């Protein structure tokens, strides 16, 4: 087990009606004027925005609003949000929605606190030195941004989608009510399941051999998500299944399942350029790329891939030929993705072989850089993964 630091300062209020506490909690923190930040449609249609406005008013807390966050949040709205928040002198940002809204709120806060353009900070990996308080009312169990130190932003001017991670980006407080996810579509539920899996997969598949405790935590989370995911797809208002998925999405990305590991996230980095160029759903790109990456790389860690097959997917261990176990596990995972309605091929994403060169050039900066994985992934290797997909 490698040395590590573990920091999770976000206070979580979880369960039915947890968002009823918003007004009293924020009043206790001393916040007096809040920016409500949300998406384009669902939070307002559901009545959640109006409910929160009423709760804040009951506690004498002022608010202003900025909606319009899209999937793969855009830097132009973030810049607008920074100027708006400064003009209105808000002292807190409350993100109401899923990961895209939370990431947008984080970026607005980073820009306000540090007096810099967030995109410049992201591209040049300039770490923030100050934080601006952000909270979350979660409506989609997927990205885990409600407890994570990361955020991802898209620049439509050049179709780049890039991330910056820092503990100063962790939200102060998160209100997690699984009932807000009952109305999430089957496709978006599937996306959330894949996203939660992926945040765990990319921490699980690392080269360290002696970290059984963290591996067991990750495996338990994956088994729980696997089982609850099928229930939620078929019974969208099943509270226990939705609660498992919501809490798992938070735990999968708050650092717990990566303690003592060297995390590299190569598949996430590959997928960002799919979303940036083609505006595909992030998790849909991951459900295509991860099985292909696994088939390309598994022979570099047959022990871990066969362990994954056995402990998570229930594949009987073939001790004489563990590579067979590993491959059966990858196929079981792929079949699960199909069973919850997620794509597993490039064709399903509408990405043609003629597009591959352009994507890989963005990922590798024209072949000048590599993604670190079990082996370095340069242009040739990434193209090989695309072919497997």
N, C-alpha and C positions, 0 to 999 in steps of 0.2 A: 504494500500500500504506500503510495507516494504521500509526501507531506501535503497538507492542504489547509486553506482557510474557508470557513463556512459562515456565511452572514445572511440572515433572512429577517430583516427588520419589519417586514410588512405585517401589520396586525390584521387578522382575518376574522370577519364575522360571517359564519357559515350557517346556512339552513333556511327553512321557511320563514318568510317575513324578516329576514336579516336586514333588508334595506329599510325597514321601518325605523331602524336605529340611526340612520344617516344624519338626521338633523341634530340629535342630541350628541352624537359622537363628534361631529365637526364643530359643534359649539364648544365642546370640552377642549378641543384642540385650539380654540381661539380664532378660527377662521371667520371672516366677516363678509367677504365678497368672493363669490365662486364663479369660475367659468365652467359651465356645463358643456361638455364636448361630446358629440355623438355622430352617428352615421347619417344615412340618407333617408331612411324610411321606417324600419321595423320598430325601433325604440319609441318613436313618436306614435306610430299607429297602435301599438300595444297599450298606450296610456301610461307607460312607465315615466316618460319625461314629465308629464303633467303631475303624476304622483309625487315625484321627487321635488318638483317646484313647490308643491303644496307643503311637503314636509319641511323644506328649508324656510318657507314663509312662516310656518308655525313657530320656528325657533328664532325668527328675526334675522335670518341670514339672507343677504342680498345675492342676486345672481345675474349673470349675463349668459348668452347662449351662442355657440358656434357649432352648427351641424355641417353635414356634407362630406364626412370622411368616407372614402371609398376603400374597397379591398386593395391591398398594396398601397398604403397611405402616401400621399403626394407631398413633396416638399413645398409646392406653391401654397397649399392650404395651411401648412405648418407655419410658413413665413407670415401669412395673413393672421394666423392665430397669435403669433408673437406680438405683432403690432397692436392687435385688438386688445390682448390681455394687458399690455402696457398702458394703453389709452384708458382702459377701464379700471386700472389699478387693482386687479384681482390679487388675492393672496393664496389661492388654491385652485387647482384644476381637477374637476371630477369627470373622469371618462366613463361614459355610459355605453357599453357595447362589448364587442369582442376585441381580439388582439390588434386589429388595425387601428381602432379608435384609441386603445391604450398606448400603442406605439406613437401615434400622432400626438397624444397628450404629453408623453414623455419628451418628445422632441421639442415641442413648444416650451415646456418647462426648462429643458436644457438650454435653449436659446435665450430665454429670459434671464436665467441665473448667471450665465457665463458671458452674455453680451457678444455672442458670436453667431454666425450663420450655422445652423445645425448641419447643413450639407457639407460645408467646408470642414467641420469637425469630423463628420463621418468619413469623408473621402481621405482626409489626412490623418485619421485616427488620433485626433487631438482630444485627450481625455478631459472631461469636465472637472472643475475644481470646486464648484458650488452646485447645490441642488435647489430645485423649486418643488414644493410639495404637490404630489399628484395622488389622487385616490381613484378607485375603480368600483363601478357597479357592473358586474359581469353578466352578459347575456348569451355568451357562446363559450362552451368548454372546448378549447382548442389550443391556442397559442401559449398559454401559461404566462403571458406578459404581466398578469396581475401580481405575480410575485418575483418575476425574473429581473435580472440586471441588464437585459438586452432590449434593443429595439431595431426595427428594420424600416427603411424609408426608400421610396422610389422617386427618381427624378425623371419626369416625362420628357425633358429636353434631350436626354441622351439614352433613355430607356434603361438606365442603370438602377439596380436595386441593391442596396448595401446596408451593412449593419454596424452598430457600435455598441460595445458592452462595457458597463461600468456600474459599480454598486451604488453610485449616486443616482442611478436611474430607477432604483427599486421603489415602487409605490409605498406611501406611508400607511395606507389602509385599503382593504378590499372587502366589499360586501358580496358574498357568494350565495345566491338563492337559486338552487337548481330548478325551481319552478319557472324561472325566466327562460329556460331552454326547452320547455315542452313544445313550443311552437316552431322550433328550428326544423328546417326541412330535412328529409332523409339525406340529400346530398351534403348539406352543411354539417349534419351529424357525422356522416362518414368522414368528411374532411377533418372534423375535430378529433375523431378517433385516430386517424392517421397521424395528425400533428402531434398528439400526445405520445403515440408509439414512437414517432421519429425523434422527439426530444429525448426519449429514453434509449432508443437504439443507438443513437450517435454518441451517447455516453457509455453505453454497454460494450460496444465493439471497439475497444482500444487494446493496445498491445500488452498492457500490464497483466501478469499472470496471477498475482497473489493479492486478490482483493475480493474474497468470497462474500464478505458481508455486504459490500455495496452491490455486488452482482445479485445477491439474493433479494435485496430490497427492490432492485430494478425488475427482477423476474416476477416478484409478487405483484408489482404494479402492472406489468404487462399482462399477466394472467387475469387480473381483475378487470382491466380494460377490455381484453378479448371477450370475456364473458358478458360484461355489462353492455358492451357495444352492440352485440347481437340483439339483446333485449331492447335497448333504446331504439334501434332501427325499426323493430317490429311493434314496439309498444312505446310510442313517443312520450306518453305522459306517465311512464313508470318512474316514480320518484327515486327509488333506491338506485336504479340504473343510471339515471341522470345525475344523482348525487355522486356516485362513484366516478363517473366521467368528469364531472366538474372538479372534484378534489384531485383526481389523478392528473388533470391538465396542469394544475398548480404545482403539484409535487414533481412532475416530470421536468419542469423548467426552472425550479427555484434553486437548483444546485445539488439537491440531496443525492440523486442517483449518479452524480459524477464525483463524489468525494473520493480523493485518493487516486484520481485518474487523470491522464493527459488527454484532454478533449480537443478534437480537431474539426468536427462537423463538415467533412468534405462534401457530403450529399446536399446539405443545406446550401453550401456555397455554389454548387453546381446549379441547384434549382433556382436560385435568385435570378439568374439570367433568363430562365424560362419565363418567370413571372414578369420580369422587366421588359422582355421583348414581345411576349405573346399575351400578357395579362391573364395567364391561366391561374386558377386557384392554387395557392402555394402547396396545399396538401395533395392536390391532384398531381402536381409535378413530382412531389416526393413519392407518391405511391407508384409512379412509373419508374423513377430513377433508383429508389433504394433496392428493390429486388434485382435490378440489373447490376448495380454496384456490388451487391452481395454475391451474385454468381461470378462476377469478375474477380473478386478479392478473397473469397472464402478459403482457398487453399493456403493462404498466408496465415490463417488461424483456425485450422480445422477443429482444434480443441474447443474454442469458444463457440463456433457455429454449430457444432454437434451438441454442445451443452445447451445452447439456445433452443435447438430443435427438441431436445428431450424435456427440458424443464418448462418451457413455455408452451410448446405445441403438442407435447405428449408423444413424441416419436420415440419408439423403442431404440435404445442405443445399440448400434452395431459396433462392438469393440474391435472386431477384426478389420472392419472397413468404415471407420468413423466418417470418412468423406461422404459415404452414402447417407448417413444420418444427417449430416450438415445440409446436403442438397434437398433432402425430404423436408427439412425445416424451412428452407427458403421457399419451397413450393407451397408448403402449408400456409405460410405467411401471405404469399401471393394470392392463393385461393381465398383466404380470408378477406383480403382487400376487394377481390371481385364480389364476394358474398355481401359486402356492405355497400356495393354499388360504386366502387372507386375504379378509375382507369389503371391499367397496368402496362399499356403499350404507348409508344410515341404516336401511333396512328390515332388512338382514341383522343389524344390531346390536340390533334390536327397539326402536328409538327412533322414535316416531311424530311427525308434524308438530305434534300437540297438545302435545308436550314441548318444542318449540323455544324458546318464550318463556321458560320456566322456566330452561333452560340458559343462554341468552344473558343473562338478568338476573343470574345468578350471575357470569358471566364479566365483565360490564361494570358490576357493582355497580348494577344497576337503570338502566343507561344513562348512568351518571355518569363512566365512564372508557372509554378506548379502548385497544386493543392496537396497538402500533406495528408496521408492516410497510412495504411500499413506499408504502402510503398508510395513514393511521390507520383502524383497523377498529373502528367503533362498532357499536351494536346493529343498525342497518339492514344494514351490510355483512356482519356475521357471519350474520345471518338469510339473506342472499343466498347465502352459502357453504353453509349448511345446505340450502337449496333445491337447489343444484347437486349435493349429495350424496344 
